[in-house]
Amino acid sequence: MTPAPASRPLSHPALRLPPPDPSLSPRTGLTRAHWEAVADQLLLALRPHSSVDGAQILPPGRLSRSGRDSDGLEGFARSFLIAAMLQHGRGGADPEGHAEQYARGLAAGVDPRGANPWPRPAELPQSKVEACSVALALDLTREWIWDRLDQLTRDRLVEWFSEVIGTRYPPVNWVWFRIIVLTFLRSVDDRFASGEPAAALRADLAQDLRIHESLVRDHGWFDDGPVRGVDHYNTWAFAALPILWLRMRGIRDLEADGLVTAADPLRHQERVAAFTHDALGLVGGDGAPLLQGRSLVYRMATAAPFWSAALAGLADGPDPLLAPGALRRAASGELAHFLRHGVPDDRGLLTLGWFHEFPEMAQSYSGPGSPYWACKGFLGLILPADHPVWTAPEQPLPVEQEDAVQALTTPGWIVSRTREDGIVRVINHGNDHGQAGEQMVDGPLYARLGYSTVTSPALAGPGTVDPRDATVSLVDPERGWSHRAGFDRVDLRAELLGSGERIGIGISRQLCHWVDAEPGGYGGYGQGGETTPGALLTVASIVRGAGELRVIRAEQDTVLPVAVAGWPLSGPGPVAPLGAATDASGAAADGPAGARIAREDQEALVSTLEPVLGSWTASLHREQDVSPLGSEFAVPQLHGAALAAGEVVAVHVVLRGEGAAEPPAPRVDRAEDGTIHVTWADGARLTVDPGDPGRFPEIRP
């Protein structure tokens, strides 16, 4: 069993950290003093990478598709927001002189005759993104920075911000970048109170708020656009930006304009409360966030909803809706997780990567300053030191309290948490960054069958277009493993056994297909291309504890053999094969497949696949340097035969810590009516109907 995080000393080669406080923070040891120390030192480490005039901050690293000037603005804007949070929460105190540095850069950035003028929002889309961070930072530091700027600089900033009016924004989380800027403009320039400028501002604001509402889903979740696009933008955009917006000074003006009503704060509070409740259950016992979705180089920005809930007032009072100690436990756990793994690096910089520099996981829009959107993870610094979220003792995470299985309807995930090893897993039957029937490459960060707090799909090499981990495929000798993107969700729910234990059931139907595409797909989600259809499979996941019974039914003759890939293990290693795949080459053998991987100062991980129904051959697939978690990468696989229409096969899939017990595989029986009867060794029983194959004609070949 992994020791509690606070029992391991917290140190970092590039940071000076206060001693841990086991009384206030028995789980992580971290207090506000640690958060302030990390924030200050992140900013100080960036100073050598600032332009002489302060307008651009460009740490070393691969440039984005937007170019050097945009990347320099990005580094400035995102780090400026960290500095603003510090100064606001300290009541104006600024012992490291951050405000002077950024005020100088503001004046230079909007000087059209300067050495490093910022790209204009009307000319470069990325400037629209960074304008949001600059506006938020200026709003937080109004009396210490904005009010002390000379009038020419203020006028130039207003002109620069005003270019967002009337321009196109994608109908995704980007609308918040303009909402924030428009709200700031309304509060600093009376020209936007009446007349034509005001009408244009109000029209854009109303449109953007309507688009936001179109993205709302159940329980505070959002789809980021017209696709099944659930990812951490739910944490650092949709959970955070509406709450920050409601705290801006311009909100009072928008209320007077009739654009904000008394119902708006309540609606946004209710959403962030519901989402944060779910998000707490997605943090691993070691503080690791779920490794799923794009823009993961923002790292601890995934802590944003916990602070946002506190900023929304949900942790206030004698009977708070969300416990302040639980919110800080989650946020501090994530910060401690990255600190223990050497983040920032030994220069004190955040790089394009996860634990270490791994540019392959970054999207083309990410430059060397992009990781500083980690600022969203520091939102708690806005709150004063005497706020309950800083003064309440830490409380355990859901995964530290009990084993649990739940169904999250918007992403289409069955969540499994196991207290013994602290692992959180999601079994995915609803999210692929696409639409049902749309045949494309399986995006590694969206379309896999499973994601967890301790594993990563292959994010480099051939696995980005030829899925070999956490999937069910048909295997073509020339085209490789088939894709499942465009699948249709059939069912997703949690059932109660007689004992009161919850069992998760997720079912989806996939048209197996192959796509002619190049490696390195944009964004971590699927590419299009010329497709070749295969056969239709129904895949059902019955999840109990650390085990998933994966049942596969052929809806037509497959011709090609079926294969199942288990949980991918990656890290520094070494990797030890388990089960039937016992030689280092991964040669196939009859029986179960499995692997064990060692982790630095943490419990080793075990991934296994056990045949339950059908004839299978085991192997262990291995690659090098394809995961941000470490150089070793190993995936147990089971290879079956071609299936006749109506034929059912099944395997048992397990991911666990080495010290946790291996859950026994259940027995599976198929009735004449097509239902599946599952029986576990302790006598627990469940009946599952995989559904009518005729209900989904849109994904038939």
N, C-alpha and C positions, 0 to 999 in steps of 0.2 A: 504493500500500500504506500502511495506517495505521502511523505510527511507534509504536515500543514505548512503552507508557504512561510508563515512567520517564524517557523522553527529553523529555517535556513537563513544564514546571514545574508543581508542585502548590501552589496557593494558594487561599484562600477569603476572601471579604469579611468574614465574621463570626468567623473562627477564627484564633487564633495557633498556628501549627504549627511543630514543630522542622524543621531542615533535613533533606532526604532523605538516606538512607544507601545509596548505590549499590553499596557493597561487600556488605553483608548482604542488601540487597533490590534486586537489579539490575533487577527487572521493575517494581516499584511505588515503590520508595524508602521505603516505610513500615516502621516498626519499632514495638515496643511503646510507645515514647514517643509516637508519633502517635496510637495507639489510646487511650492514657490521656488525652492532651490533648483529643481529640474528646469522650470520655466526660465529662470534667470540665466542659468548656464547654457541652455539652448540658444538664447538670444546673444549672449556674449561670444559663443563659439562662431556665430554668423558674422560678427563684425569684421574680421579680416577678409570676408568675401563680399563686402559692400563696396560699391563704386565710391570714388573720392567724394562725390557730391551727395552720397547717401540715397540716391533715387532707385538704385537697383541692388538687389542682394542675390548673388549667383554662386551658390556653393558648387564644388566640382561634381561632375556627373554628366550623363548623356542628356543632350538637349532634346526638347520636345519638338513636335511638328510645327509649333507656332514660332520657334526661333528664339534667339538669345535675348532680345529686348523684352519679349513677352515673359520669358522665364525669369528675367531679372525683376520684373514687376511682380510676378507670382511670389518669388522669395521675399520681396518687401511686404506685400499685402498680407500674406498669411502669418508671417512672423510679427508684423505690426499688431495683429489681433491678439497674439499671446501677450505682447507688451501692454496692450490696452486692458486686457483682463486683469493683469497684475496691478496696474495702477488704479483701476476702478475699485478693485477689492481692497486695496490698501488705503482707500480714501484719499488718493492723490499722492501718497508717498512714492518716491521713485529713486531708491538708493543707488541703483546702477546707472541712472541717467539715460534710460531707454527713450523717454519722451523727447529729449533733445535730439537724439539720433534720428528718430522718425519724423519729427517736425522739419528737420533740415532736408530729409529725403522727399517729403511731401512738396516742399517749395520747388525743389529741383525737378521732380517728376512731371509737374504740370507747367514747367517753363518751356515754351516751344523753342526757345533759343539756347536751351541748356545742352550739356554734353550728353545727357541720357534721358531725353523726354520719353514719357510712357506712351506705349501704343494707345491709340484712341479707341474707345468702345464702338464707335461707328465704323471702324475699319477692321478691327480684329476681334472675333468672338470671345477669345479667352480674356480679353480686357473686361468684358461684361461680368465674368466670374469674379475677377479680382476686385472689381469696383465694389462688390458686395462686402468683402472683407474690410476694405478701406473705410467704407461708410459705417459699418458696425463699430470699427475701432474708433473712429472719430466721434460717434455718438456716445460711446462709453467714456471717452476722455474729453468731453465737450469743454469743460472749464479749464482744463490743463493744457490742451493742445489747440483745438479749433479756435477757441476764443482768443488765443494769444498769437495766432497766425496773422501776418499782415493782410490788409484788405485785398491787395493784388493776388496773393496766393489763394485766399478764400474765393475770390471771383473766378480764378482759373480752375479751382477744384469744382465749383458749381458748374462751370461750362463743360468740364470733362465728364462729370456725372450726367449732365443733361443729355448727352449724346445717346443714352440708353432709351430715351423717349421716342416712340414711333418706330423702333427697330425690331427685327424679328428675334424672338427667343424660342428655342425648341419647347414643345409642350410637355416638358418633364420637370424635374426638380429645379431646372434653370429659372423658372418663373420667379422663384424666391430671390434670385440674385437681383432682379429688377424691383421686386416689391420692396426690398430693403433699401435700395438706392433711392427710389421714389419717396419713401417715407422720410429718409434723411433730408432730401431736397425740400420737401414740404415744410420741414422744421427750421431750415436755415435761410430760406429766401422767400420773401413775401410775394415775389412774382408768381409763385405757384399757388397763391391763395385765391386768385380770381383771374378772369380773362382767358385768352386763348392758351397760354402755357398751362394754366390750371386745368383746363378742359382736357388737354392732351394727356397730362399726368394722370388725371382721374380715369380716363378711358383705358389707359394701359393697366393701371392698378386693378380696375374692376375686371378686365379681361384675364389678367394673371391669377386673380383670386378664383375666378370661375374655373380656370384650367386646373388649379390646385384641387378644387373640390371634385373635379372629374377623376382624379387619381386616387381618391379616398376609397379604402376597402374596409372590411370588418375589423373591429378590435384595434383601431389605431394603426393598422398597416396600410401601405400604399403600394401600388404598382407604378414604377417609374416610366410612365408612358403607356402607349397602347399595346404593350407586350406583357407577357408573364415575366416581369422584370424585378423580382424581389431581391434585394441585396442590402448592404450596409448603408445605402443612401436612406433607408428607413431610420438609421440611427443618427448619422451626422448631417442629414439635410432635413427630412420631413419631421423628425422629432425635435430638432434643435431650432431651426430657423423660424417657425411660427412663434415659438416661445420668446426668442430673442426679439422678434418684431414687436410683439405686444409690450415689451419693456422699453421700446424706443420712445424718445421724447415726441417724435412726430405723430405718435398714435393719437394724442389729444387733438391735434389738428384734423386728423382723418375722421375722428369721431364728430367733430364739428361739421365736417364736410358730408357726413352721412355715409362714409365708406366703411366705417367700423361701428358695429352696434354692441350693445351689452351682451348679446348672445355669443359673440365671437370668442372672447376669452374662455367662456365656459366650454364651448365646443372644442377648442384646441387643448384645453386642460384635460377634458375627458379622453381625447385621443391619446395624448402623451401618457396619461395614467394607464390606459389599457395596454398600449404598446410596451411601456416600460415593465409592466408586470410580466409580459412574455419575454422581454429582452433579458431580465434577470435570470430567467431559466435557461438562457443560451450561453451563459458564461461558465467555463470549466472551473473545476476546483482549484487549479493552479493559476486562475486568472486569465486563461487563454480565451480570446474571442473566437467565434466560429469563423473558420477560414473558408469563405465562400463569397463569390461576387467580385466585381472589378474594384479598382482604386484601393486595393488593400495596402498600398504603400503608405496610406494615412495612419495605419496602425492603431494607436490608442485613441484615435477619433471615435472608435466604436464605443467609447465610454460616454459619448454625448447624451444619450437619453437619460442616464442616471442623474447627471447634473441638470438637464433640462427639466426633469420632473421636480427637482428642488427649486429651480428658478421659477417654475410655474406655481409654487406655493403648496405643492402636494406633500411636502415633508414638514409643514409648519404645524404648530399647535400641539395640544396635549394628546390628541387622537388623530395623528396624520394618516392620510390615505395610503402613503407609502413610507415605510420606516426609514428615517434618515440614515441610520447606521447600516442598513442593507444597501442603500444607494451608494454610500461611500465605499463600502466593502467591495462592491462590484467595480466601481471606477478605479479604486486604488489597486485592486487585484490585477486589473489589466495593465496599469502602469508598472507595477512590480514585476509582472510577467515579462514585459519587454526589457526592463532594467536588468533583470537576471540573465537575459539572453544577449546582453551586450548592446542594447539600443539606448541612446545613440551610440555611434561607433567611437573608437578611441580618440577621435578628433573632436568629439562632442556634437557630431553632425548626424542628422537623419538622412539616410540614403534611400535610393530606389531599391527597396527590398523589404524583407520581413525581419528576421533576426540579423541578417547581414545583407550586404549589397547583393541584389539578385535582379538586375534590370529586366530580365526576361518576363518577370511578372508585371511589369509596369505597362500601361497602355501608351499609345503613341501621343496622347495629349499630356502625358506626365513628363515634366522636366525636373531638374535637380532641386527646385524649390517646392515642387508638389507635395513632398512628404510633410511639409509644415502645415498642411491642413490637419495635422495632428492637433493643431490648436483647438479643434472642437472637443478634444478630450480634456481640455483644461478649463472648460466653462465654469466649473465650480469655483474658480478663483474670483469670479465676479461677485460671489456672495461674501459677506463679511466674515471675519474669523469667528464671530460668536453665533453664527447661524447653526441650527441643529445638525445640518448635514456635516459640519466640521466638529461639533462638540459631542454628538451622541456616540456611544461605543459601537464598534462594528458588530454587525449581526451576520450570521452565516448565509451563504448563497443557497438557493433551492437545491443545487446538486450536493451541497454539504449536509443537507437535512435528511433527505430520504431518496430512495429510488423512485422514479416516476416515468410514466409514458403519457404523452398528450398529443392531440392533433391540433395543428395550426392551419386554419382553413385557407387563409389568403396565399401563403407560399405553397400550400399543399405538402406540408411536412409532417411526418410523425417524429416527435422528439423523444429521445430516450436518454435519461440521466441516471447514472449509477454512482452512488455515494462512495462505494469501496475504492474506486479508482479515480473518481472526480471527472469522468469523461462525459461530455454531452455530444450526442449524435443526432443528426437529422436524416431521415429517410425521405427522399424527394420523389413525390408523385404529382407535382404541380408546377414546377418552375424550370424554364429552359431558355428564358430571354427570347421567346418566340411566340408562336400561336399554334393551336392544334391544327395539324395537317400541313404545316409549313416544314418542308424537308430541308434540313441544313446540317452542318457539322455540329456535333455535340460540343458546345462551349464547355471547356473543362471546369470553369467556375460557376456554371449554372445547371448543366444538364446531366450531371452524374446522379446516380441513385443515392449516394450518400455523401455527407459532409460532416465534419466533426471539429472539436476543439484541439485535436492532437494529430490530425492528418491533413495532407494536401494532395490534390490531384497533380499529375504531371503538368507543369506549366512551361516546359521547354521541350524541344525535341519532337520526335514523331508522334508522341502521345497526344499532342494538341490537336491532331487531325485524325488519329487512329486510336480510338478510346480503348484502353487496356486496364482501367481501374474502375471499381465501383459501378459496374454496368452489367447488362445482359445483352448479348449480341448473337448474330449469326456470323460465322467466320468464312469468308471467301478466300481461297488460297492466293488470289492475286490482289484483291482490293483490301484485304484485312478485315478488321472487326467493323460491324455495322454500327450506325448511329441510331439514337432513339428520339432526338429532338423532334418536336411536332407531335409528341404523344398526346393522348387524351386522358384526362383524369376520369376514372370510373367511380372510385369511392375513396373516401378519406374520413376516418372516424376513430374514436377510442371506445372500446367495449369493456364493461365491467364483468370480471369473472365472479363466480359465487363467493370467493374469498374477499371480494372488494378490490382486488388488484386490477389495474387497467392494462388492457392489451391494445396496441395500435394496429390499425388495418389501413393500408394504402394500396390502391389498385390503379394501374394505368395500362393503356393499350397503345402499343407502338408499332408503327410500320417500319421495320428494319430497312435501312437504306444506306447507300454509300454515296459520298460526295467527292467530286474531283476538285480538291482544294489544296492550297499550299500551306505548309506549316506556318505557325506564328499568327494565328487569326487575331484580328483586331478586337481589343477590349476583353478578351477572355471569354467572349460569347461567340456563338457559332457564325461561320461564314456560309455564304451561299455557293452555288456552283452547279455544274451538271450532275444530276443525281441518277442513281440506278436503284429502283425499288427492289425489295426482297419480300419477305413474308410478314404477316401480321401476328404479333405475339401479345398475349396478356400476361402482365407481371404483377403478382400480388405479394406484398410484404406484410407478414404478421409478426409484430415486434413485441417481444417480451424481455424486459431487462436489457442486457448487453447482446442478446441474440435476436436475429431476424430470420424467420423462415421465409425464404424466397421461392415462391411457386410460379412456374412458367407453364402457360398453356398455349399450344399452337392453334391458331384459328384457321390455318390452312397448312397444307404440306410445306415444309420449310426447304426441302432439297438440300440445303447447306446445314452443317452441324451447329448446334447451339453451344454457347460458352458463357460462363459466369465469372466475373472478376470481383474479388473481395475488396476489403478495405486496403488502401495503399499505406505502406509504412515508409517514412522517410526521416532521415536524421543523420548524425555523424556515424552511426553504426557502432559495431559491426552487425550484420544481418545473419541470423541463423535459420536455415530452413527447418520446418516442422512437418510432421505427418508423413505422407507418402513421398513428397518432393524433397528428398533428403540429400541430393548432391548439389554442389554449388552451381552447377551449370543450369539448374532448374529443369533437368530432364523429367519427362512425364512419367507418372507411375499411377497404379490404381490406388484408390482410397482417398482420404482427406488431404487437403493442402493447407499449408500454414507457414507463418514466418514470425520470428521474434526480432525486434530491433532494440538495441541499447540506446539510451538517451543520457546526455550529460546531466549529472546530479538529479535525475528523476528516474522513476520506475520505468523499466523496459515495457514496450508495448507488444501485444500479441494479436495477430490477425489470422483467422482460420476460416476455412470452407469445408463443410462436411456433407457428403452425398446423403440425401434422404430418400429420394425417389428417382429412379432412372439409373442408367449406367454412365459413370463418369471417370475421367482420367485426370489426375492432379498434376499441376506444374507450378513453378514459381517464376514469375516474370520479374526481371531485374533491369534497372537502368542506372545511369550515373548523372549527377548534376542536373536533374530536371525538376527539383523541388526546392522551394525557399527554406524548407526546414532542415536541409542537410544534403550531403553529397550522395548518400545511399538511398535507393528507392527500390522497394520490393512489393509485389502484389501476388498473393495466392490466386490461382485460377483453376477452374474445373472445366474440362472440355467434354461435351456430350456428343450425341449422335444427331442426325437429321430426325425431325419429328413429323409424325403423321398428323393430319388435322384432328383436333380434339385431344391429342396426347398431352399428358401432364407430367412434368418432372419437378423436382424440388431439391434445394440445398439449404443448409443452415449456415448463416453468415455471422461471424462474431468479431468484435473489436473490444479488447479489454486491456487493463493493466496486468502486468505479469503476476502480481500478487492476488488478483481477483480470481474467483473460481470460474472455470469454463462452464457456461450454461449448457445443459444437455440438449441435444437436438430432439424435437418432438417427432411423433409418428404422423404420417399423412395418409389418409385414405380418400379416394375419390368415389362419390356415389354415382348412381346411374343418372340422376338428374343434373349432374355436373357440379354439384357443390363439393367443397373440400372440407373434410373433417380432420381436425388437428387435435392430437392428444399428447400431453406432456407426461413426463415420468411421475410427477406428483399427482396425476389424475385429473388435472385441469383440462377442459375440453372447449373447443371453439369450432363453429361451423361458418364457413365463408363461401359466398357465392361470387365467383369471378365476374359475373355479369354477362349480358347478352351481347355476343359479338356483332350483331346486326345494328346496334345503336349508333355506331360511329362510322358511317359510310365515307365521311370526308377523308379518312386516312387509310382507306383501302387502296390497294395498288390499282 
